Amino acid sequence: MSMNSRARNLALCLSALTMLALPGCKGAGGQASRTGSGNDLSGPPVFDAVHQGRLPRKCASVTKPPSAAQAVVLAQCSMEMLDGTMGGGNLYLAQDIKLQMGSPRAFIYATDAALEGVDSEAKITPLRGSYTSYFCSPANNMAPAGHNCMKGVAADANGWCWRTTFGDYKCALLAKAAPTMVADNPAPTTY
C-alpha cells in the first residue's frame, strides 16, 4: 500500500473515530465554573511512554453553559482517545483547537439527535473552528519515537456544545472534510 493511500485510509479512520467520539468527556469527578479559562477542567498532561506523547485529556464535569475557552477544552476531551490496551493501541489526539461559539438555538432532531445524552429541551450552541489531529501508533522499530504519528489540519470544522439529560455539558468539533495526513510526526506532549 502506498504512503498516500495509507494516509488517506488513516484520515478516513480518524474522521470516523471522531464521529464515534462525540459522546464527550469522561468525568473527572469535579465541576468547573463558567468563568474559568478552561485550564481548570483537567490536570496537567500525562506522559505515555508507549507513544512518546501525552495521553488523552480528561475533563471535569461542567454544569453551566461553557465559555469559549471551556468549549475548547471540552471539545479536546471528547475528540481524544486511546484505542487499545496498555502497551499498545493507537492514540488519537487533537491540538491547536480554535473555535467560535454561535448563538444558542433550539434542538433540531435532524442534526442534534446523535449527540450522546442530549437534552432535547435544552439549547444547542453551534461551533465552528479548526484543529490539528494526530493519529499515533506505538513507538517501535517500524515507527520510532518522533516519527510515529500522522498529523492532519482540519481547517474547517463544525460542532456543538449541548447539555445532557444529566445536566452536564459536552462539546465536540468535526472536520467538514477528512484532513490530508502527513506522516513522520512526533506525538504532542502538551495541551
N, C-alpha and C positions, 0 to 999 in steps of 0.2 A: 504494500500500500504506500503510495507516495505521501510526502510530508503534507502537501496541500489537501489531499483527501482525508488524511488523519486529522489535520487541523479542523477541517470542515465538520467531520464527524464529532470531534470533541466539542466544537462550538454548538452544534445541534444538541448534543447531550447536555451541555451546560445550560442551554436555554430551557430544555425540558426539565432539568432538575430545579432551575429557578422557579418554574411554574409549580413544581411539586413542593417547593419550599415556602409557598405563600402562607402556610399555617402560622408562621410568625415566630417570635422569640420564645425561648424556653425561660420560664420564670426563674429568677434567682432568689425569690422569696421576699425581695424588698419592693418598695414603691418609690416612684420618683415624682417630684413636683413638676408642674407645668413650666415654671420659670427657669428650670435647670438648663445648663448648656448642652446637655446630652451626655457629658462625661460622668454624670452621677448615675447613669443607668447600668454601668458594668465596671468590673475591676480592671486591673491592668492586663495587657496581653499575656497569654500563657504560651511559652515556647514548646514546640513539638519537635523532638529530635528526629523522628521518623521522616518528616517532610522538610526539616530545617527551616521552619517558619512558625508563625503563630497558629494556635487553634482557633476555631470559630468563636466569635464573640457571643456571649450570653447576656441577655438583658434582664433587668429587674422589671417588675410589673409597673405599668403606667395606668393610673385610674382616672386621669383627666385628659382632655384633648391635648396631644403633644404639641410643643413648639416646633419650629422648623429644625432646630438643632437636635431635638429629641427624635424627630421623624427620621433624620439621617441615621442615627444610631439604631433605632427600631428596624429600619429597612435593612441595615447591615446585618443585624441579628437574624432576621427572617431569611435572608438570602444565603447565608453561610451554613456549611455542613461538612461533617466528616463522614464519608460513606465507607463503612467497613469497621473493622475492629482494631484494637490496639496492635501496633506492629505492622499495619498495612492499611489498605484502602486509599481512596482518593480524597483530596481536600479541595473544597470549593470555597473561595473567599471573594469578598467584594471590597474594593478600596476606592478612595477618591470620590465618594458619593456626593453629588451636588443635586439639590432639588429645590423646587418651588412648590409651595402649597397653594392650591386654588381655594375658592370659597366652598365651604361645606354645602352639600346638596343632599337631597333625599335619596334613599336607597333605590337602585334600579336593578330589577331582577336579572335582566339580560347580561349586565356587566359585573354585578356585585355578588351574585348568589354563590360563586365558588370561593369566596373569601372565608376561610375557616372560622366557624363560630360566629359569623357576622350577625349583629343585632339589626334586623331589618327595620326596626323602629328608629334607629339612630342615624344621624347624618354621616355621610361618607365624604372624606376630604380627598379630592383628586390631587395627584402629584405628577410633576414632570421633571425630568432631570437627566443625569448621566452618571456612569460609574465605570470602573475598571474591574473586570472579573479575572480570577485566577483559577486554573484547573491544575492541581499539583498531584503528581504521583509520588510515592515514597522515594527518597533519595537513595540511590544504589549505583552499582557499576554501569548500568544501562542509562541511567539519568542521574548523574552526580549532583550533589548539593549545589545550588546556584544555577542549575540548568534543568531542574525537574518540574518546572511549571510552564504552562501555556498561559499567555496573557492576552486579553481582548478588551478593547474600549467600546463600551455601549454608549455612543454619543447622544443617542435619542431614546429615552425611556419614559414610560408612563407608569403610574402606580396609584396606590390608595393608602389612606390611613382610615381605620374603622374601629368601632367599639364592638367587642364580643358580647355574647349573652352573659358572660361572667363579669362584665363591667370593666375589663381592661382594654387597652388599645394596642393595635398591631399596625405596622406599615410595611409595604413592600413595593419594589420597583421591578419592572420587567422591560427588557430591551425590545424595541419595536422590530428589530431585525437582528439575527444572530451576528455577533461581532466577529471580525476576522481575528483568528487566534494566531499568535506569534510564539513559537517555541523557544526554549533555552532561557527562561527567566527564573530568577530566584523567587522563593516564596516570601510574601510580606511578613515582617516581624512586628510591625506596629499597626495601630488602627489608623 
